[in-house]
Amino acid sequence: MSTEQIMISLLGVVCTALGWFLNEMYRAVEKLKDDMSELEIKIGTDFVRYDRLQDMLKPIHQGIEEIKSWITGGKKP
């Protein structure tokens, strides 16, 4: 084999490896996009919004404040 044939064969192998690598990267990015969209949907349905959480925690905070004032002030609520 001549030097030119070796270089062309080497170029073919390099291009094949580069194509395979880029294809794998493309598939990984597409899978990541799908996973992120599923996660976005899951977060929207599984978790409570912050303002709703604050409304639910108000009675707990008031109870803690009453206990704290009773401990520090000495008077019962």
Secondary structure as GFF3:
##gff-version 3
##sequence-region A 1 77
A	DSSP	alpha_helix	3	46	.	.	.	ID=ss1
A	DSSP	alpha_helix	50	73	.	.	.	ID=ss2
###
